[in-house]
Amino acid sequence: MPEQTRESKSDRDGRSEAGKAAVKTLKSQDLFQGARELGIEHHGALYRLKITRQGKLILNK
């Protein structure tokens, strides 16, 4: 049986491992500053980024 190769996500979307390092990274605590929800305006629409009770992030329009 031939060996299967797995394509990584970075290969599929055309970004290399080096390209990932160029992504600007922010800490959630710096964004939220003690709040559980914040608004993000994008192309005239308001999105809400919330921290759930389980500590995960959810984005709603």
Summary of the structure (lengths in Angstrom):
residues: 61
radius of gyration: 17.3
end to end distance: 47.5
largest distance: 54.4
contacts: 88
relative contact order: 0.12
helix: 23%
strand: 28%
